[in-house]
């Protein structure tokens, strides 16, 4: 049972434009969310997070939006750069444990 | 600062054989994790250590998988015997502060192919 869903496997955007990566979750007990970025042959690296007490968190070109009523979050990258091309994972700590639950990931390609 | 080290980077074995993976976490990181990432999926936690004690191994297939962190530093993950469905990338991660996900760093992973 996928508690964190990334329904689109890939996204392609032009350099300089906005990239929007979406994530849905089913467990209403989730209260913290993270985005990770993964390059080929490397491990995931932490990108940005958001607590459920907020609806937006911004870090440079990266902004995460949380819509608790819709159980939906999105990662916005503006402007997109070719170096942003990677697989992005949405994740949430399982309530009552320290276990991170990951989505399947979305491959972002930013074309020069 | 050196990152999380893993070896080997790649391993090909036949089903029913045994295999072991090694992880050296970032110095000073007491929390260590092993994840399994099957192609097309996100990482799935197999086991979490705090120093040399197990915090969570609820998703570790204990009939064939084992892991240890005897001195609270390096860790090994073993599969015996391997099955075709064990083909995956095995990621080790370590964390400075337990439960603070922003302080978790992943190694490059070991890619296992079981034939």
Backbone of each chain as ProteinMPNN parsed JSONL, in Angstrom:
{"seq_chain_A": "XXXXXXXXXXXXXXXXXXXXXXXXXXXXXXXXXXXXXXXXXXXXXXXXXXXXXXXXXXXXXXXXXXXXXXXXXXXXXXXXXXXXXXXXXXXXXXXXXXXXXXXXXXXXXXXX", "coords_chain_A": {"N_chain_A": [[0.849, -1.186, 0.0], [0.822, 2.002, -1.081], [1.753, 4.72, 0.647], [2.793, 7.163, 0.138], [2.643, 8.904, -2.755], [3.887, 9.361, -5.973], [2.763, 10.173, -8.806], [3.432, 10.776, -11.41], [5.888, 9.655, -13.515], [7.919, 11.03, -14.804], [9.255, 14.213, -15.909], [9.754, 16.85, -18.149], [11.389, 19.858, -18.732], [12.121, 23.183, -19.936], [15.206, 24.92, -19.626], [15.351, 27.553, -17.266], [12.623, 27.77, -16.993], [9.732, 27.007, -14.897], [9.729, 24.166, -12.758], [7.485, 21.78, -11.617], [6.876, 19.49, -9.226], [4.923, 16.867, -8.104], [3.277, 15.369, -5.246], [1.381, 13.029, -3.494], [-0.308, 11.972, -0.523], [-1.56, 9.397, 1.637], [-1.841, 8.909, 4.317], [-3.156, 10.471, 6.963], [-1.914, 11.023, 9.3], [0.654, 11.765, 8.849], [3.032, 14.259, 9.48], [5.186, 15.636, 8.659], [7.309, 16.358, 5.973], [9.577, 15.492, 3.363], [11.818, 16.307, 0.697], [13.928, 14.665, -1.557], [16.817, 14.524, -3.618], [18.232, 12.75, -6.291], [21.071, 11.774, -7.988], [22.289, 9.77, -10.754], [23.932, 6.764, -9.787], [24.552, 7.731, -7.301], [23.787, 8.299, -3.81], [20.578, 9.335, -2.43], [20.093, 12.829, -1.723], [19.274, 15.152, 0.793], [16.911, 17.712, 0.238], [14.823, 19.688, 0.766], [12.427, 20.47, 3.316], [9.193, 20.268, 4.981], [7.032, 21.177, 7.584], [3.875, 20.124, 8.932], [2.621, 22.23, 10.105], [3.027, 24.372, 8.61], [2.356, 25.91, 5.412], [3.999, 26.438, 3.391], [7.391, 26.373, 2.39], [10.488, 27.809, 1.763], [13.549, 27.76, -0.018], [15.955, 29.263, -1.436], [15.999, 28.587, -4.827], [14.128, 26.672, -4.549], [10.921, 25.698, -3.541], [8.547, 24.378, -1.351], [5.215, 23.407, -1.232], [2.414, 22.792, 0.833], [-0.66, 21.208, 1.003], [-2.836, 20.403, 3.181], [-5.51, 19.61, 3.406], [-6.034, 18.494, 0.969], [-4.222, 16.518, 1.005], [-1.72, 16.779, -0.282], [1.379, 17.673, -1.706], [3.773, 19.854, -3.223], [6.716, 20.452, -5.11], [8.423, 23.221, -6.156], [10.605, 24.438, -8.574], [12.409, 27.139, -9.398], [14.411, 29.455, -11.156], [14.505, 26.635, -13.366], [17.386, 24.581, -13.806], [19.899, 22.984, -15.868], [21.477, 21.333, -14.217], [19.689, 20.526, -12.333], [18.553, 18.278, -13.216], [17.569, 15.148, -12.367], [16.498, 12.436, -10.21], [13.699, 12.858, -8.189], [12.56, 12.424, -4.927], [9.77, 12.169, -2.823], [9.099, 12.103, 0.652], [8.054, 10.841, 3.874], [8.066, 10.715, 7.441], [7.037, 7.796, 9.07], [4.245, 7.742, 11.152], [4.669, 7.492, 14.652], [6.965, 6.067, 14.47], [10.433, 5.97, 13.41], [10.671, 5.574, 10.809], [11.212, 6.303, 7.458], [9.015, 6.862, 4.796], [9.025, 6.474, 1.402], [8.155, 7.932, -1.779], [7.785, 6.743, -5.198], [9.4, 8.181, -6.816], [10.348, 10.77, -9.182], [11.519, 11.471, -12.365], [13.258, 14.228, -13.337], [13.998, 16.181, -16.104], [15.905, 18.744, -17.286], [16.131, 20.726, -19.962], [18.684, 22.286, -21.864]], "CA_chain_A": [[0.0, 0.0, 0.0], [1.654, 3.19, -1.22], [1.265, 5.827, 1.471], [3.299, 8.374, -0.5], [2.506, 8.601, -4.182], [4.334, 10.289, -7.002], [2.048, 9.498, -9.886], [4.048, 11.035, -12.71], [7.262, 9.134, -13.427], [8.934, 11.896, -15.391], [8.891, 15.575, -16.297], [10.789, 17.507, -18.924], [11.144, 21.303, -18.818], [13.193, 23.976, -20.514], [16.014, 25.715, -18.704], [14.803, 28.867, -16.969], [11.197, 27.689, -16.693], [9.412, 26.419, -13.602], [9.452, 22.735, -12.635], [6.552, 21.488, -10.517], [6.843, 18.064, -8.951], [3.792, 16.634, -7.215], [3.305, 14.221, -4.342], [0.154, 12.849, -2.719], [-0.156, 11.0, 0.548], [-2.834, 8.853, 2.092], [-1.874, 8.806, 5.774], [-3.413, 11.794, 7.524], [-1.067, 11.204, 10.48], [1.937, 12.339, 8.448], [3.091, 15.666, 9.859], [6.458, 16.199, 8.218], [7.572, 15.853, 4.627], [10.903, 15.836, 2.861], [12.149, 16.034, -0.703], [15.302, 14.253, -1.804], [17.275, 14.566, -4.998], [19.173, 11.654, -6.503], [21.761, 11.642, -9.266], [22.671, 8.379, -11.032], [25.084, 6.179, -9.1], [24.771, 8.378, -6.014], [22.66, 8.17, -2.899], [19.724, 10.522, -2.344], [20.525, 13.916, -0.843], [18.17, 15.954, 1.306], [16.759, 18.961, -0.504], [14.008, 20.65, 1.492], [11.384, 19.807, 4.1], [8.109, 21.117, 5.456], [6.214, 20.665, 8.67], [2.441, 20.286, 8.651], [2.103, 23.486, 10.668], [3.243, 25.383, 7.585], [1.86, 25.539, 4.088], [5.012, 26.792, 2.401], [8.761, 26.547, 2.857], [11.277, 28.251, 0.621], [15.004, 27.743, 0.144], [16.536, 29.626, -2.723], [15.146, 28.322, -5.99], [13.234, 25.56, -4.221], [9.808, 25.978, -2.635], [7.608, 23.27, -1.193], [3.877, 23.808, -0.815], [1.658, 21.702, 1.435], [-2.108, 21.367, 1.089], [-3.201, 19.289, 4.076], [-6.874, 19.143, 3.142], [-5.978, 17.655, -0.236], [-3.132, 15.557, 1.214], [-0.918, 16.996, -1.482], [2.46, 18.652, -1.649], [4.453, 20.046, -4.49], [8.031, 21.089, -5.096], [8.608, 24.133, -7.271], [11.986, 24.832, -8.819], [12.388, 28.304, -10.289], [14.285, 28.865, -12.477], [15.114, 25.32, -13.503], [18.718, 24.57, -14.423], [20.24, 21.621, -16.305], [22.0, 20.588, -13.066], [18.583, 20.021, -11.533], [18.128, 17.002, -13.803], [17.792, 14.109, -11.353], [15.254, 11.825, -9.716], [13.265, 13.502, -6.956], [11.705, 11.588, -4.085], [9.003, 12.73, -1.728], [9.138, 11.141, 1.754], [7.446, 11.266, 5.139], [8.298, 9.77, 8.542], [5.855, 7.034, 9.492], [3.828, 8.135, 12.483], [4.958, 6.533, 15.715], [8.261, 5.405, 14.266], [11.412, 6.815, 12.74], [10.809, 5.004, 9.474], [10.845, 7.177, 6.352], [8.294, 6.231, 3.697], [9.36, 7.194, 0.174], [7.432, 7.718, -3.017], [8.544, 6.012, -6.22], [10.339, 9.078, -7.465], [10.029, 11.362, -10.474], [12.73, 11.894, -13.067], [13.187, 15.56, -13.931], [15.004, 16.514, -17.107], [15.897, 20.162, -17.65], [16.817, 20.843, -21.242], [19.328, 23.601, -22.076]], "C_chain_A": [[0.886, 1.238, 0.0], [1.068, 4.329, -0.409], [1.713, 7.167, 0.914], [3.356, 8.093, -2.002], [3.05, 9.722, -5.041], [3.864, 9.672, -8.31], [2.638, 9.731, -11.267], [5.498, 10.574, -12.644], [8.326, 10.077, -13.965], [8.34, 13.251, -15.772], [10.064, 16.169, -17.055], [10.439, 18.979, -19.067], [12.346, 21.987, -19.47], [13.921, 24.754, -19.419], [15.391, 27.102, -18.52], [13.325, 28.858, -16.622], [10.996, 27.067, -15.32], [9.214, 24.912, -13.73], [8.537, 22.553, -11.432], [6.444, 19.984, -10.379], [5.79, 17.817, -7.867], [3.926, 15.36, -6.398], [1.985, 14.192, -3.585], [0.408, 11.827, -1.623], [-1.519, 10.58, 1.06], [-2.972, 8.864, 3.613], [-2.016, 10.2, 6.396], [-2.594, 12.056, 8.787], [0.307, 11.764, 10.129], [1.956, 13.821, 8.81], [4.402, 16.332, 9.456], [6.795, 15.547, 6.894], [8.934, 16.344, 4.158], [10.968, 15.55, 1.372], [13.64, 15.707, -0.787], [15.569, 14.301, -3.297], [18.309, 13.466, -5.171], [19.73, 11.693, -7.913], [22.101, 10.176, -9.495], [23.935, 7.98, -10.292], [25.46, 6.912, -7.807], [23.581, 8.103, -5.109], [21.805, 9.428, -2.922], [20.342, 11.567, -1.422], [19.305, 14.742, -0.452], [18.123, 17.299, 0.587], [16.028, 20.016, 0.329], [12.925, 19.88, 2.241], [10.297, 20.8, 4.475], [7.356, 20.412, 6.571], [4.746, 20.943, 8.366], [1.852, 21.557, 9.268], [2.304, 24.645, 9.688], [2.557, 24.956, 6.297], [2.874, 25.869, 2.984], [6.373, 26.864, 3.09], [9.641, 26.815, 1.642], [12.757, 28.208, 0.952], [15.617, 28.006, -1.214], [15.568, 29.389, -3.86], [14.078, 27.28, -5.713], [12.169, 25.99, -3.214], [8.92, 24.745, -2.563], [6.304, 23.832, -0.637], [3.146, 22.583, -0.269], [0.181, 22.079, 1.522], [-2.648, 20.185, 1.888], [-4.592, 18.75, 3.768], [-6.914, 18.219, 1.937], [-4.954, 16.536, -0.093], [-2.188, 15.595, 0.011], [0.208, 17.98, -1.183], [3.134, 18.729, -3.005], [5.779, 20.765, -4.255], [8.148, 21.937, -6.352], [10.08, 24.511, -7.375], [11.956, 25.96, -9.843], [13.661, 29.146, -10.1], [14.973, 27.507, -12.523], [16.45, 25.426, -14.239], [19.045, 23.14, -14.86], [20.78, 20.739, -15.18], [20.925, 20.061, -12.144], [18.077, 18.679, -12.067], [18.537, 15.86, -12.875], [16.462, 13.42, -11.085], [14.932, 12.447, -8.362], [12.29, 12.592, -6.214], [11.026, 12.453, -3.033], [8.999, 11.675, -0.617], [8.483, 11.725, 2.989], [7.791, 10.254, 6.216], [6.985, 9.105, 8.933], [5.501, 7.425, 10.92], [4.154, 7.066, 13.508], [6.256, 5.778, 15.532], [9.212, 6.397, 13.625], [11.613, 6.378, 11.299], [10.353, 6.015, 8.424], [10.158, 6.356, 5.281], [8.521, 7.082, 2.46], [8.333, 6.932, -0.906], [8.335, 7.022, -4.021], [9.552, 6.881, -6.942], [9.83, 9.598, -8.794], [11.33, 11.839, -11.104], [12.489, 13.232, -13.736], [14.332, 15.739, -14.911], [14.836, 17.983, -17.463], [16.761, 20.321, -18.887], [17.412, 22.228, -21.438], [18.649, 24.378, -23.202]], "O_chain_A": [[1.612, 1.492, 0.961], [0.002, 4.847, -0.742], [1.088, 8.194, 1.182], [4.031, 7.166, -2.452], [2.709, 10.89, -4.851], [4.497, 8.763, -8.847], [2.373, 8.965, -12.193], [6.259, 11.054, -11.804], [9.503, 9.946, -13.627], [7.13, 13.414, -15.932], [11.219, 16.014, -16.659], [9.328, 19.32, -19.475], [13.439, 21.426, -19.537], [13.327, 25.182, -18.43], [14.963, 27.74, -19.483], [12.816, 29.81, -16.031], [11.952, 26.655, -14.662], [8.607, 24.437, -14.689], [8.787, 23.105, -10.36], [5.983, 19.291, -11.286], [5.78, 18.491, -6.837], [4.593, 14.406, -6.8], [1.526, 15.222, -3.091], [1.236, 10.929, -1.776], [-2.502, 11.31, 0.933], [-4.084, 8.834, 4.139], [-1.085, 11.004, 6.349], [-2.578, 13.178, 9.293], [1.046, 12.19, 11.016], [1.021, 14.556, 8.492], [4.688, 17.456, 9.867], [6.598, 14.347, 6.706], [9.381, 17.439, 4.498], [10.273, 14.675, 0.855], [14.483, 16.37, -0.181], [14.667, 14.139, -4.119], [19.163, 13.267, -4.307], [18.991, 11.652, -8.897], [22.193, 9.41, -8.536], [24.884, 8.757, -10.185], [26.559, 6.731, -7.285], [22.507, 7.723, -5.573], [22.256, 10.476, -3.383], [21.03, 11.229, -0.459], [18.42, 14.993, -1.27], [19.151, 17.938, 0.36], [16.554, 21.103, 0.565], [12.552, 18.775, 1.847], [10.455, 22.01, 4.311], [7.084, 19.213, 6.505], [4.417, 21.877, 7.635], [0.709, 21.915, 8.981], [1.814, 25.753, 9.909], [2.222, 23.785, 6.116], [2.633, 25.613, 1.804], [6.493, 27.348, 4.215], [9.544, 26.128, 0.625], [13.173, 28.569, 2.053], [15.777, 27.101, -2.032], [14.456, 29.917, -3.867], [13.215, 27.034, -6.556], [12.477, 26.571, -2.173], [8.585, 24.145, -3.584], [6.3, 24.627, 0.304], [3.239, 21.488, -0.824], [-0.175, 23.133, 2.048], [-2.887, 19.108, 1.343], [-4.82, 17.544, 3.863], [-7.714, 17.285, 1.879], [-4.833, 15.693, -0.982], [-1.905, 14.575, -0.617], [0.012, 18.984, -0.499], [3.072, 17.804, -3.815], [5.928, 21.566, -3.331], [7.993, 21.442, -7.468], [10.715, 24.859, -6.38], [11.541, 25.776, -10.987], [13.964, 29.52, -8.967], [15.928, 27.269, -11.784], [16.622, 26.233, -15.152], [18.522, 22.186, -14.285], [20.564, 19.527, -15.189], [21.202, 19.242, -11.268], [17.256, 18.025, -11.423], [19.724, 15.642, -12.634], [15.434, 13.778, -11.66], [15.8, 12.546, -7.494], [11.336, 12.066, -6.788], [11.634, 13.344, -2.441], [8.908, 10.481, -0.904], [8.371, 12.942, 3.135], [7.811, 9.053, 5.946], [5.961, 9.767, 9.103], [6.365, 7.436, 11.796], [3.943, 5.878, 13.266], [6.607, 4.935, 16.358], [8.835, 7.532, 13.331], [12.588, 6.756, 10.649], [9.234, 6.523, 8.493], [10.641, 5.291, 4.896], [8.242, 8.28, 2.47], [7.718, 5.866, -0.958], [9.501, 6.744, -3.738], [10.457, 6.373, -7.604], [9.0, 8.969, -9.451], [12.135, 12.518, -10.466], [11.619, 13.358, -14.598], [15.491, 15.48, -14.587], [13.764, 18.413, -17.888], [17.968, 20.079, -18.858], [16.739, 23.233, -21.211], [19.057, 25.497, -23.513]]}, "seq_chain_B": "XXXXXXXXXXXXXXXXXXXXXXXXXXXXXXXXXXXXXXXXXXXXXXXXXXXXXXXXXXXXXXXXXXXXXXXXXXXXXXXXXXXXXXXXXXXXXXXXXXXXXXXXXXXXXXXXXXX", "coords_chain_B": {"N_chain_B": [[34.791, 16.798, 4.915], [34.467, 13.306, 5.073], [32.198, 11.246, 3.262], [29.483, 8.837, 3.54], [30.674, 5.624, 3.213], [30.56, 2.864, 1.02], [30.885, -0.57, 0.145], [30.959, -3.602, -1.82], [30.681, -1.64, -4.873], [29.27, -2.739, -6.931], [27.724, -5.885, -7.505], [27.413, -9.135, -8.722], [25.643, -12.05, -8.508], [24.665, -15.521, -8.333], [21.419, -16.955, -7.889], [20.617, -18.247, -4.684], [23.167, -18.057, -3.759], [25.428, -16.449, -1.387], [25.864, -13.127, -0.101], [27.581, -10.16, 0.934], [27.475, -6.877, 2.219], [29.192, -3.837, 2.904], [29.395, -1.049, 5.115], [30.58, 2.126, 5.98], [29.95, 4.598, 8.144], [29.517, 8.211, 8.377], [31.903, 9.854, 10.376], [31.238, 9.911, 13.811], [28.505, 9.722, 13.593], [25.866, 8.285, 15.091], [23.568, 6.95, 14.396], [22.532, 4.556, 12.081], [21.437, 3.385, 8.933], [20.044, 0.896, 6.802], [18.853, 0.63, 3.564], [16.721, -0.708, 1.037], [16.5, -0.387, -2.394], [14.514, -1.048, -4.932], [14.407, -1.274, -8.464], [12.727, 1.429, -9.941], [11.307, 2.035, -7.693], [10.938, 3.733, -4.501], [13.402, 4.171, -1.866], [13.398, 1.644, 0.675], [13.234, 1.16, 4.097], [15.285, -1.163, 5.697], [16.653, -1.825, 8.082], [17.441, -0.161, 11.137], [19.994, 1.161, 13.095], [21.01, 2.239, 16.319], [23.866, 3.345, 17.566], [25.238, 0.311, 18.455], [22.908, -1.036, 18.698], [19.706, -2.356, 17.666], [17.144, -0.43, 16.327], [14.904, -0.55, 14.66], [13.793, -3.188, 12.832], [11.726, -4.12, 11.392], [11.044, -4.451, 8.726], [12.896, -6.11, 7.657], [13.718, -9.01, 5.968], [14.001, -11.592, 7.812], [14.537, -14.26, 7.521], [16.427, -14.54, 5.612], [18.017, -12.302, 5.468], [20.513, -10.534, 7.269], [21.989, -8.288, 9.628], [24.606, -6.411, 11.092], [26.233, -4.392, 13.557], [28.686, -4.263, 15.112], [30.635, -2.809, 16.681], [29.5, -0.405, 16.829], [30.149, 1.271, 14.77], [31.179, 0.644, 11.814], [29.14, -1.277, 9.556], [27.646, -4.354, 8.462], [25.678, -5.907, 5.968], [24.02, -8.823, 5.226], [23.002, -11.302, 2.867], [21.532, -14.377, 2.644], [20.168, -17.359, 1.693], [20.481, -15.745, -1.528], [17.766, -14.407, -3.477], [16.076, -14.024, -6.652], [14.459, -11.743, -6.511], [15.838, -10.107, -4.823], [17.441, -8.462, -6.18], [18.587, -5.263, -6.416], [19.353, -1.872, -5.364], [21.35, -1.356, -2.598], [21.289, 0.775, -0.035], [23.178, 2.566, 2.279], [22.875, 4.669, 5.073], [23.657, 7.387, 7.277], [23.15, 9.196, 10.304], [23.488, 12.198, 12.106], [21.907, 13.196, 14.166], [19.488, 11.45, 15.75], [16.37, 10.84, 14.294], [16.303, 13.315, 13.141], [15.88, 14.139, 10.125], [17.077, 15.771, 8.243], [19.716, 15.613, 8.807], [20.556, 13.263, 7.836], [22.6, 11.297, 5.826], [23.242, 9.738, 2.75], [25.011, 6.901, 1.446], [26.683, 5.906, -1.665], [25.592, 3.533, -2.478], [25.174, -0.036, -3.084], [24.945, -1.904, -5.905], [23.117, -4.687, -6.556], [22.847, -7.601, -8.451], [20.996, -10.407, -8.98], [21.205, -13.459, -10.478]], "CA_chain_B": [[34.274, 15.661, 5.703], [34.205, 12.156, 4.233], [30.81, 10.82, 3.27], [29.216, 7.438, 3.862], [31.366, 4.749, 2.273], [29.968, 1.536, 0.843], [31.553, -1.468, -0.802], [31.401, -3.153, -3.131], [29.712, -0.798, -5.564], [28.468, -3.614, -7.777], [27.897, -7.306, -7.222], [26.558, -10.035, -9.481], [25.704, -13.41, -7.955], [23.588, -16.407, -8.753], [20.463, -17.207, -6.804], [21.011, -19.187, -3.633], [24.484, -17.71, -3.216], [25.446, -15.484, -0.296], [26.548, -11.872, -0.426], [27.672, -9.246, 2.073], [27.763, -5.484, 1.895], [29.841, -3.143, 4.009], [29.125, 0.377, 5.201], [31.29, 2.919, 6.972], [29.188, 5.851, 8.213], [30.248, 9.438, 8.665], [32.445, 9.813, 11.731], [30.416, 10.558, 14.83], [27.079, 9.457, 13.382], [25.483, 7.116, 15.88], [22.437, 6.262, 13.776], [22.874, 3.983, 10.774], [20.287, 2.781, 8.263], [20.165, 0.167, 5.536], [17.66, 0.699, 2.728], [16.683, -1.451, -0.224], [15.781, 0.34, -3.44], [14.249, -1.834, -6.123], [14.278, -0.423, -9.654], [11.415, 2.031, -10.117], [10.688, 2.259, -6.381], [11.709, 4.527, -3.565], [14.103, 3.367, -0.856], [12.604, 1.057, 1.759], [14.087, 0.888, 5.245], [15.418, -2.552, 6.136], [17.048, -1.875, 9.479], [18.023, 1.046, 11.706], [20.796, 0.963, 14.298], [21.47, 3.352, 17.138], [25.121, 2.736, 18.017], [25.237, -1.084, 18.01], [21.605, -1.615, 18.987], [18.706, -2.272, 16.613], [15.965, 0.384, 16.639], [13.764, -1.018, 13.858], [14.115, -4.155, 11.766], [10.429, -4.71, 11.071], [10.931, -4.751, 7.298], [14.033, -6.953, 7.263], [13.328, -10.433, 5.821], [14.991, -12.19, 8.717], [14.885, -15.631, 7.148], [17.567, -14.553, 4.691], [18.823, -11.104, 5.644], [20.999, -10.232, 8.609], [22.831, -7.1, 9.667], [25.227, -6.19, 12.379], [27.05, -3.19, 13.736], [29.219, -4.759, 16.37], [31.359, -1.827, 17.482], [28.799, 0.865, 16.755], [30.656, 2.127, 13.702], [30.907, -0.029, 10.553], [28.038, -2.238, 9.548], [27.543, -5.264, 7.33], [24.375, -6.473, 5.645], [24.238, -10.095, 4.533], [21.856, -12.016, 2.313], [21.907, -15.788, 2.518], [20.608, -17.318, 0.309], [19.862, -14.679, -2.312], [16.709, -14.724, -4.432], [16.043, -13.108, -7.798], [13.806, -10.491, -6.138], [16.735, -9.293, -4.008], [18.153, -7.54, -7.073], [18.232, -3.909, -5.976], [20.456, -1.079, -4.817], [21.308, -1.336, -1.135], [21.807, 2.067, 0.398], [23.467, 2.785, 3.687], [22.805, 6.079, 5.44], [23.928, 7.641, 8.686], [22.55, 10.433, 10.767], [24.113, 12.768, 13.294], [20.908, 13.324, 15.218], [18.424, 10.474, 15.54], [15.063, 11.442, 14.062], [16.431, 14.577, 12.405], [16.11, 13.613, 8.783], [17.962, 16.657, 7.491], [21.102, 15.265, 9.123], [20.813, 11.924, 7.307], [23.365, 11.292, 4.585], [23.275, 8.431, 2.105], [26.139, 6.473, 0.655], [26.384, 5.747, -3.095], [24.841, 2.302, -2.687], [25.719, -1.234, -3.726], [23.966, -2.441, -6.856], [23.158, -6.16, -6.56], [22.091, -8.307, -9.476], [20.915, -11.835, -8.699], [20.84, -14.161, -11.722]], "C_chain_B": [[33.958, 14.507, 4.766], [32.75, 11.758, 4.373], [30.677, 9.385, 3.723], [29.864, 6.57, 2.788], [30.674, 3.393, 2.225], [30.821, 0.722, -0.12], [30.92, -2.852, -0.712], [30.366, -2.23, -3.763], [28.771, -1.631, -6.428], [28.755, -5.068, -7.408], [26.9, -8.09, -8.065], [26.737, -11.429, -8.899], [24.574, -14.237, -8.542], [22.671, -16.655, -7.561], [20.973, -18.346, -5.934], [22.431, -18.946, -3.11], [24.339, -16.7, -2.076], [26.206, -14.237, -0.734], [26.557, -10.993, 0.821], [28.063, -7.871, 1.585], [28.317, -4.802, 3.146], [29.541, -1.656, 3.947], [29.97, 1.0, 6.298], [30.618, 4.288, 7.052], [30.102, 7.052, 8.424], [30.686, 9.411, 10.136], [31.55, 10.568, 12.708], [28.925, 10.334, 14.693], [26.694, 8.158, 14.08], [24.367, 6.303, 15.227], [22.812, 5.807, 12.368], [21.667, 3.237, 10.229], [20.743, 1.975, 7.054], [18.812, 0.231, 4.838], [17.835, -0.223, 1.523], [15.896, -0.634, -1.234], [15.688, -0.526, -4.679], [14.0, -0.875, -7.277], [12.855, 0.098, -9.802], [10.67, 2.311, -8.823], [11.527, 3.228, -5.562], [12.437, 3.626, -2.584], [13.142, 2.866, 0.221], [13.544, 0.696, 2.895], [14.081, -0.598, 5.581], [15.708, -2.612, 7.631], [17.68, -0.547, 9.879], [18.749, 0.679, 12.99], [20.982, 2.296, 15.021], [22.67, 2.813, 17.898], [25.111, 1.268, 17.574], [23.929, -1.79, 18.321], [20.618, -1.394, 17.86], [17.493, -1.467, 17.093], [14.731, -0.169, 15.94], [14.277, -1.982, 12.807], [12.834, -4.824, 11.286], [10.273, -5.082, 9.6], [12.112, -5.567, 6.772], [13.565, -8.404, 7.143], [14.316, -11.318, 6.581], [15.324, -13.643, 8.394], [16.115, -15.675, 6.243], [18.503, -13.364, 4.867], [19.278, -10.999, 7.101], [21.896, -9.001, 8.523], [23.411, -6.971, 11.054], [26.052, -4.915, 12.38], [27.733, -3.368, 15.09], [29.863, -3.69, 17.237], [30.718, -0.449, 17.397], [29.326, 1.804, 15.698], [30.282, 1.491, 12.353], [29.742, -0.997, 10.7], [28.14, -3.141, 8.327], [26.114, -5.76, 7.196], [24.623, -7.725, 4.82], [22.923, -10.666, 4.027], [22.3, -13.464, 2.07], [20.672, -16.671, 2.714], [19.866, -16.231, -0.471], [18.789, -15.23, -3.253], [16.734, -13.684, -5.548], [15.485, -11.744, -7.391], [14.652, -9.618, -5.213], [17.561, -8.341, -4.864], [17.667, -6.119, -6.798], [19.514, -3.149, -5.68], [20.284, -1.05, -3.309], [22.047, -0.083, -0.669], [22.043, 2.059, 1.902], [23.388, 4.289, 3.94], [23.171, 6.215, 6.908], [23.418, 9.024, 9.044], [23.235, 10.89, 12.041], [23.14, 12.795, 14.467], [19.749, 12.388, 14.886], [17.087, 11.182, 15.385], [15.109, 12.786, 13.37], [16.851, 14.232, 10.99], [17.041, 14.476, 7.955], [19.427, 16.328, 7.739], [21.459, 13.865, 8.631], [21.509, 12.033, 5.959], [23.441, 9.855, 4.057], [24.625, 8.165, 1.449], [25.724, 6.26, -0.794], [25.618, 4.466, -3.409], [25.67, 1.177, -3.286], [24.632, -1.793, -4.624], [24.145, -3.947, -6.943], [22.287, -6.693, -7.674], [22.157, -9.794, -9.161], [20.395, -12.533, -9.948], [20.31, -15.56, -11.442]], "O_chain_B": [[33.26, 14.694, 3.769], [32.142, 11.905, 5.433], [31.628, 8.786, 4.225], [29.627, 6.764, 1.595], [30.26, 2.849, 3.249], [31.398, 1.252, -1.07], [30.406, -3.236, 0.338], [29.275, -2.066, -3.218], [27.613, -1.266, -6.628], [29.877, -5.426, -7.049], [25.714, -7.765, -8.122], [27.858, -11.93, -8.809], [23.652, -13.711, -9.166], [23.08, -16.579, -6.402], [21.655, -19.263, -6.392], [22.846, -19.564, -2.129], [23.254, -16.168, -1.839], [27.067, -14.285, -1.613], [25.657, -11.072, 1.657], [28.869, -7.717, 0.668], [27.963, -5.14, 4.276], [29.444, -1.074, 2.867], [30.064, 0.469, 7.405], [30.713, 5.067, 6.104], [31.308, 6.908, 8.623], [29.93, 8.998, 11.015], [31.159, 11.709, 12.463], [28.156, 10.712, 15.577], [27.143, 7.075, 13.704], [24.239, 5.105, 15.478], [23.343, 6.582, 11.572], [20.963, 2.546, 10.965], [21.706, 2.333, 6.376], [17.772, -0.067, 5.427], [18.948, -0.474, 1.062], [14.762, -0.233, -0.97], [16.674, -0.714, -5.392], [13.447, 0.208, -7.087], [11.895, -0.674, -9.791], [9.529, 2.772, -8.849], [12.68, 3.506, -5.893], [12.122, 2.441, -2.481], [12.208, 3.561, 0.62], [14.54, 0.004, 2.684], [13.025, -1.213, 5.73], [15.07, -3.373, 8.358], [18.357, 0.105, 9.084], [18.211, -0.012, 13.855], [21.095, 3.347, 14.389], [22.535, 1.945, 18.76], [24.982, 1.016, 16.376], [23.847, -3.014, 18.218], [20.671, -0.374, 17.172], [16.894, -1.778, 18.122], [13.654, -0.253, 16.53], [15.112, -1.615, 11.98], [12.858, -5.966, 10.826], [9.455, -5.938, 9.263], [12.291, -5.691, 5.561], [13.067, -8.97, 8.115], [15.341, -11.732, 6.039], [16.284, -14.195, 8.932], [16.766, -16.712, 6.119], [19.662, -13.421, 4.454], [18.539, -11.326, 8.03], [22.483, -8.713, 7.48], [22.803, -7.363, 12.05], [26.501, -4.436, 11.339], [27.394, -2.708, 16.072], [29.639, -3.682, 18.447], [31.299, 0.547, 17.828], [29.006, 2.993, 15.703], [29.209, 1.759, 11.812], [29.41, -1.461, 11.791], [28.658, -2.737, 7.286], [25.431, -6.002, 8.191], [25.353, -7.689, 3.829], [21.878, -10.534, 4.664], [23.293, -13.729, 1.392], [20.161, -16.728, 3.833], [18.753, -15.848, -0.109], [18.887, -16.351, -3.753], [17.328, -12.614, -5.411], [15.966, -10.71, -7.855], [14.24, -8.514, -4.856], [18.297, -7.508, -4.335], [16.481, -5.818, -6.934], [20.613, -3.702, -5.735], [19.201, -0.754, -2.804], [23.249, 0.081, -0.882], [21.207, 1.601, 2.681], [23.798, 5.085, 3.095], [23.014, 5.276, 7.688], [23.277, 9.898, 8.189], [23.524, 10.094, 12.934], [23.493, 12.465, 15.599], [19.108, 12.533, 13.845], [16.705, 12.009, 16.213], [14.063, 13.347, 13.042], [18.035, 14.056, 10.702], [17.724, 13.975, 7.061], [20.291, 16.727, 6.958], [22.522, 13.337, 8.959], [21.069, 12.763, 5.07], [23.668, 8.903, 4.804], [25.291, 9.08, 0.963], [24.55, 6.412, -1.129], [25.055, 4.333, -4.495], [26.712, 1.4, -3.903], [23.535, -2.115, -4.166], [25.2, -4.43, -7.356], [21.133, -6.291, -7.826], [23.241, -10.373, -9.084], [19.296, -12.246, -10.422], [19.958, -16.284, -12.373]]}, "name": "protein", "num_of_chains": 2, "seq": "XXXXXXXXXXXXXXXXXXXXXXXXXXXXXXXXXXXXXXXXXXXXXXXXXXXXXXXXXXXXXXXXXXXXXXXXXXXXXXXXXXXXXXXXXXXXXXXXXXXXXXXXXXXXXXXXXXXXXXXXXXXXXXXXXXXXXXXXXXXXXXXXXXXXXXXXXXXXXXXXXXXXXXXXXXXXXXXXXXXXXXXXXXXXXXXXXXXXXXXXXXXXXXXXXXXXXXXXXXXXXXXXXXX"}
